[in-house]
Amino acid sequence: MSRNTWDGIYSSFEEVPISGKGFDSETWLENSRKRIYSILETPKHNGAVPLMETCRESLLPLLAAIVSEELKTVRILDFGGGLGSDFVSVIKSISNGESVEYYVVESEKMCDLGNVVFSNDTRIQFRPSLPDDIKTADIVHLGSSLHYISDWQQMIQRLASYNPRFFIFTDLPVGNFHTYASAQNYYGSKIPCWFFNFREFVEQMRSVGFHLTFKSSYVYRRMNVDVEYRQDNFPEEYRLGQSSTLLFCAETA
């Protein structure tokens, strides 16, 4: 197993060597299961807000609160939303959690597990593909997910067809280098993923009718320490450092 998190610089997904089950592996599913239950079982305390550092990890709860306040309801489409940890952050953070309608698009195995975890909560639904029974979404959220899609431009176009008011990308690997693909090492698997050029990404969003309205670094913590992407094996000009949070607003909004 490689000691590096990422190996190689490629111009396309097809060039990246792939191995293992990746996000269908039992290790990924079990880690996801443990994380969602740890969130759901966060002990009660005397504070007025949840213990979860929701805004450190995602601005989605704040954005959902703003939309919900205006519309009295908020529909969120979360592409690659795992087992719904961001859903929990939203409903525990906004003043009216009952106003939330939440769709998670994930793998079939993840959807099966999500339906077990949230079997008694009708506010959240898990779908193995983009839902065709809804026509619109107020917010499209992609947390650490788009860079695993080979044809990411087409995916953005498909998500834009839901006519959201906002796109929010959390933990997006975007920088000032040329867009390139690499192999991510995960417990014996090699998963292809993109590292995006910032200007190219912003222009792609502009082409589907969205302009950049907010950007910030995404701070990832491990063992209570802020960490950067480990890419010491890459040429310096291709190293990311930290990923980003990007918020785009519809041109007509």
C-alpha positions, 0 to 999 in steps of 0.5 A: 500500500502506498504511503502517499494519499495521492499518486500521479498526475494525469490528464484524464480519469481513464489514465488513472490506475484503479483498484479495489472497491473504493467507496463500496468497500466495507471499510468506507461503509463502516467508517461512515456508519460509525460517524453518523451514529457518533453525530446522532448520539452527541451527548446533551449539554447545557449549551444553547447550540449543538456541540458539532462544529457545523460551520467549521465543516460546512456553511450549509446549515447557515445557508439553509437557515437563510433560505428557510427564513425567506421561503418557510421551507427549504429543499436540499439536494446533497450529491454524495451526502454520505449517511446524512451527517450534513442533514443532521447539522442542518436540522439541529442548527436552524430554528425550524428543522421541520421545514427541511426536505432533504435528498441524498444521492449516494451509492446503493449500499450507502442508500440502504444503510441510510434508510436504516439509520433514518427509517423514522424520519420522513424529512430525508430520503436516500436515492442511488441516482438523481431524483426524477420525481422532483423538479427543483431544489433550493440548494444543491450541496456537494461535499467532497464529492464532485472530484470523484466524477469523471465527467464533472462538467456534465454532472454540474449541468445535470444538477443545474437543471434543478434550477437551484438558487445556490450551489455550495461546494465543500472540501473542493480541491481547487487551486491555481494549477492546471486541472489534473487527475490523480489516484487517491489511495484508500485502504488498498483501493485506488480511486481516481479524482480531480484537482480543479483549476480555480478559473476553469471551475468558476467559468464552468459554473458561469456557463450554467448560470451561476456566479461565485459569491463566496470563497474560503479555505476548507479546514480539515481536522485530524486528531484536533490538528488542522492538516493540509493535503499530503502531496510531498510526492508531487511537484510543488506547482501541483500541490494543493495545500488546503481545499476550498468552500465555494458558494455560487448564486443563480444569476436570476436570484 
